[in-house]
């Protein structure tokens, strides 16, 4: 069992160049409606392959000199490093907040099948 499991996980750096590194991006919005609208627009643009919406997080932050607290939704966004610049412009233009959060983490490893699926989904030439 262990051999099969480890053979399906591949270090990203072993299978691609840096521009094809898988990124996990995060942004938060005020509610599920905003989250769903943003997620659908991102998917329709083919900038991302998948968005998970975590519907209830509690955020505490400083805004305009005051400490604020509110419930928000967090989007976990999967894309490629090569899409980051376009993703940033998209978030800046479509996000409902004045100063949107966009934090990206490059992954160290991913299942090969998922990675290949993700690359296909963000390709403008994909038939799917």
C-alpha positions in Angstrom: 0.0 0.0 0.0 2.7 2.5 0.9 4.5 2.1 -2.4 1.3 2.8 -4.4 0.5 5.8 -2.4 3.9 7.4 -2.7 4.1 6.7 -6.4 1.0 8.8 -7.0 2.4 11.9 -5.2 5.0 13.8 -7.1 7.2 16.7 -6.1 6.0 19.6 -8.2 9.6 20.6 -9.0 10.1 17.1 -10.5 7.3 17.6 -13.0 7.3 21.2 -14.1 9.1 24.5 -14.4 8.5 27.3 -11.9 5.8 29.0 -13.9 3.7 25.8 -13.6 4.0 25.6 -9.9 0.6 25.0 -8.2 -0.5 27.9 -6.1 -3.0 27.9 -3.3 -4.4 31.4 -3.1 -6.7 32.8 -0.4 -9.1 35.7 -0.2 -11.9 36.6 2.1 -15.3 38.2 1.4 -18.2 39.3 3.5 -20.7 36.5 2.7 -21.5 33.4 0.8 -23.2 35.3 -2.1 -20.0 37.3 -2.7 -17.9 34.2 -2.4 -20.0 32.2 -4.9 -20.1 35.1 -7.4 -16.3 35.6 -7.2 -15.6 31.9 -7.4 -17.8 31.5 -10.5 -16.3 34.5 -12.2 -12.8 33.1 -11.5 -13.7 29.7 -12.9 -15.4 31.1 -16.0 -12.2 33.2 -16.7 -10.1 30.0 -16.5 -7.7 31.7 -14.1 -8.4 29.0 -11.6 -9.3 25.3 -11.6 -11.2 25.2 -8.2 -12.4 27.4 -5.4 -13.4 26.0 -2.0 -15.6 28.3 0.0 -15.3 28.1 3.8 -18.5 29.7 4.7 -17.9 30.9 8.2 -14.6 32.3 9.5 -14.2 34.9 12.2 -11.8 37.8 11.2 -10.2 40.3 13.6 -8.2 43.0 11.9 -7.3 46.7 12.0 -9.1 48.9 9.5 -8.8 52.7 9.4 -7.4 52.9 12.9 -10.0 50.7 14.6 -9.9 47.0 15.5 -12.8 45.3 13.7 -14.3 41.9 14.0 -16.7 40.2 11.5 -17.8 36.9 10.1 -16.5 36.3 6.6 -16.1 33.6 4.0 -12.7 32.4 2.9 -12.0 31.2 -0.7 -9.3 28.7 -1.2 -8.3 29.1 -4.8 -6.2 26.6 -6.8 -4.2 27.9 -9.8 -0.8 28.0 -11.4 2.0 30.5 -10.7 1.8 31.6 -14.3 -1.7 32.8 -13.7 -0.8 34.9 -10.6 -0.5 38.3 -12.3 -3.8 37.9 -14.1 -5.4 36.6 -10.9 -4.2 39.7 -8.9 -5.6 42.1 -11.5 -8.9 40.1 -11.5 -9.2 40.2 -7.7 -8.4 43.9 -7.6 -11.1 44.7 -10.2 -13.8 42.3 -9.1 -13.4 42.0 -5.3 -16.0 43.8 -3.2 -13.4 45.1 -0.6 -11.4 48.4 -1.0 -8.2 46.5 -0.1 -8.7 42.8 -1.0 -6.7 40.1 0.6 -4.8 37.9 -1.8 -2.3 35.5 -0.2 -0.6 32.7 -2.2 1.3 29.7 -1.1 3.3 27.6 -3.5 2.8 23.9 -2.9 5.7 21.4 -2.4 3.9 18.3 -3.6 0.6 17.4 -5.2 -1.0 14.2 -6.5 0.0 13.9 -10.2 -3.6 13.3 -11.4 -4.9 16.4 -9.6 -2.1 18.5 -10.9 -2.7 17.4 -14.5 -6.4 18.0 -14.1 -5.7 21.5 -12.7 -3.4 22.4 -15.7 -6.1 21.3 -18.1 -8.8 23.4 -16.4 -6.8 26.6 -16.5 -5.8 26.1 -20.2 -7.8 28.3 -22.6 -7.7 25.5 -25.1 -9.3 22.9 -22.8 -12.4 21.3 -24.3 -13.9 20.9 -20.7 
